[in-house]
């Protein structure tokens, strides 16, 4: 009976393990920057030490079971064993691990880089506001950075505590109410790196993702130039958007929409995801999100939009064009 239960538990764990190793899942063991590489090196070091300790303990237990000695000999040997293997060896291992960890933390200190790109990130329930102060624009849930350049992230929260974590690039840094926390990272290869809020912040904490897009300088500069421009699309869709309640909660630069409750939508059509990673940004998903975001992310602050079918199509086409 016990063996059957253990087998069932093991079988149930297999899909979870497979999901955690699936393609595209963010892994600290697949670093995309020097800071994350130090974390991965420390993980492998700790894993190696754990394996050696496990093997040594197993061998010693088997040796103790097989080898029989008289009580007096066991007492003398036992004292020496406790002193050497129970005190001295663990003290050396723990001290070495501690000092190695301290050295690894230096990878996340302020590099004093005058060419660092500053990005201001504010956590909301349950999305990320991203501002580029030097370029004077705001976006959401997606951070573009140039490969090989230091990125300085200034972290704030607009409500409860959150935590900014991109496993392949950097360690977790908390967003604490009433203060600003600073962190630095560098992406050393192009790619799309998924991040996540790592501090429980309410009902949709699990759907508070963000993505960092690391790209070559030319592509990054072109993206900066596009983002700094106001929206230029006009027509029926823009009129429907401005007339609906959308404009009271969202901003679209270059229009009368100047709401601050939800993400800036000036270039929403160029983003990869909707709802902080909840849905891929396709016209069909965009229309579904506008009509009833609660069906996909219950509890978020965007209510269902009572738009007529033709209005919904017009607003969707308009927002999809804002790249």
Rosetta blueprint (number, residue, H / E / L):
1 X L
2 X H
3 X H
4 X H
5 X H
6 X H
7 X H
8 X H
9 X H
10 X H
11 X H
12 X H
13 X H
14 X H
15 X H
16 X H
17 X H
18 X H
19 X H
20 X H
21 X L
22 X L
23 X L
24 X L
25 X L
26 X L
27 X L
28 X L
29 X L
30 X L
31 X L
32 X L
33 X L
34 X H
35 X H
36 X H
37 X H
38 X H
39 X H
40 X H
41 X H
42 X H
43 X H
44 X H
45 X H
46 X H
47 X H
48 X H
49 X H
50 X H
51 X H
52 X H
53 X H
54 X H
55 X H
56 X H
57 X H
58 X H
59 X H
60 X H
61 X H
62 X H
63 X H
64 X H
65 X H
66 X H
67 X L
68 X L
69 X L
70 X L
71 X H
72 X H
73 X H
74 X H
75 X H
76 X H
77 X H
78 X H
79 X H
80 X H
81 X H
82 X H
83 X H
84 X H
85 X H
86 X H
87 X H
88 X H
89 X H
90 X H
91 X H
92 X H
93 X H
94 X H
95 X H
96 X H
97 X H
98 X H
99 X H
100 X H
101 X H
102 X H
103 X H
104 X H
105 X H
106 X H
107 X H
108 X H
109 X L
110 X L
111 X L
112 X L
113 X L
114 X L
115 X L
116 X L
117 X E
118 X E
119 X E
120 X E
121 X E
122 X E
123 X E
124 X E
125 X L
126 X L
127 X E
128 X E
129 X E
130 X E
131 X E
132 X E
133 X L
134 X L
135 X L
136 X L
137 X E
138 X E
139 X E
140 X E
141 X L
142 X E
143 X E
144 X E
145 X E
146 X E
147 X L
148 X L
149 X L
150 X L
151 X E
152 X E
153 X E
154 X E
155 X E
156 X E
157 X E
158 X L
159 X L
160 X L
161 X L
162 X E
163 X E
164 X E
165 X E
166 X L
167 X L
168 X L
169 X L
170 X L
171 X L
172 X L
173 X E
174 X E
175 X E
176 X L
177 X L
178 X L
179 X L
180 X L
181 X E
182 X E
183 X E
184 X E
185 X E
186 X L
187 X L
188 X L
189 X L
190 X L
191 X E
192 X E
193 X E
194 X E
195 X E
196 X E
197 X E
198 X L
199 X L
200 X L
201 X L
202 X L
203 X L
204 X L
205 X H
206 X H
207 X H
208 X L
209 X E
210 X E
211 X E
212 X E
213 X E
214 X E
215 X E
216 X L
217 X H
218 X H
219 X H
220 X H
221 X H
222 X H
223 X H
224 X H
225 X H
226 X H
227 X H
228 X H
229 X L
230 X L
231 X L
232 X L
233 X L
234 X L
235 X L
236 X H
237 X H
238 X H
239 X H
240 X H
241 X H
242 X H
243 X H
244 X L
245 X L
246 X H
247 X H
248 X H
249 X H
250 X L
251 X E
252 X L
253 X L
254 X L
255 X L
256 X L
257 X L
258 X E
259 X L
260 X L
261 X L
262 X L
263 X L
264 X L
265 X L
266 X L
267 X L
268 X H
269 X H
270 X H
271 X L
272 X L
273 X E
274 X E
275 X L
276 X L
277 X L
278 X L
279 X E
280 X E
281 X L
282 X L
283 X H
284 X H
285 X H
286 X H
287 X H
288 X H
289 X H
290 X H
291 X H
292 X L
293 X H
294 X H
295 X H
296 X L
297 X L
298 X L
299 X L
300 X L
301 X L
302 X L
303 X L
304 X L
305 X L
306 X L
307 X L
308 X L
309 X H
310 X H
311 X H
312 X H
313 X H
314 X H
315 X H
316 X H
317 X H
318 X H
319 X H
320 X H
321 X L
322 X L
323 X L
